[in-house]
Amino acid sequence: MDIDLATLAFLAGSSANDAILRRLHEIGHDGVRVSHGYVIQHLIENAPTVSELGELLGVTQQAASKQLAELERLGYVVREPDRVDSRIRRASLTKRGRKLVEDSRRIRRELDVHGDDAVKRALIRLLDATGGTERVLRRQVPPVG
């Protein structure tokens, strides 16, 4: 296959995400989508407001609110009053949301056993060369599209 590294990385990553999503659906995480991962990454260690989440994602407050509403309906997120100012509502992961994170990480680790250290190093070098490493480390990878 004669494909450049950037295209191959994108295609392999997309295929891996599809496989992970299928597996998550099989084990009971129905309704979850790849785009939800961009939201969930900001709820693992923090409990942002809708406007803070929109800013982190680089989307409007309305778009962030829509994503949170979907995740609430699925039982992965809850919005609760702020501890200091009860007029402010903060989003956080539920027990089911934390289980989704655990299951996703486990499935990703299972895929890693099929990986090659040289390939992983090449992808890290590509990420470094394109300026993406810092965004990944800060959990500021924008949604695809």
Residue pairs with C-beta under 8 A, 6 or more apart in sequence:
1 8
3 11
5 122
5 123
5 126
6 126
6 130
9 123
9 126
16 111
17 34
19 111
20 104
20 107
20 108
20 111
21 32
21 33
21 34
23 107
24 32
24 100
24 103
24 104
24 107
25 32
27 103
29 100
29 103
30 74
31 70
31 73
31 74
32 74
32 76
32 100
34 144
35 67
35 143
35 144
36 67
36 70
36 71
36 76
37 104
38 57
38 141
38 142
38 143
39 53
39 57
39 64
39 67
39 68
39 71
39 77
40 71
40 76
40 93
40 97
40 100
40 101
41 139
41 141
42 48
42 53
42 56
42 57
42 139
43 77
43 91
43 92
43 93
43 97
44 93
44 101
44 139
47 80
47 90
47 91
47 92
48 56
48 90
48 91
49 82
49 88
49 89
49 90
49 91
50 61
50 64
50 65
50 68
50 89
50 91
51 61
51 64
53 64
53 67
53 68
53 91
54 60
54 61
54 62
54 63
54 64
54 65
56 140
57 63
57 64
57 67
57 142
57 143
58 142
58 143
59 143
68 77
68 79
68 91
71 77
71 97
72 78
72 79
74 96
75 94
75 96
75 97
76 93
76 94
76 96
76 97
76 100
77 91
77 92
77 93
77 94
77 97
78 91
78 92
78 94
79 89
79 90
79 91
79 92
80 89
80 90
80 92
81 87
81 88
81 89
81 90
82 88
82 89
82 90
93 101
124 133
127 133
127 136
132 141
135 141
135 142
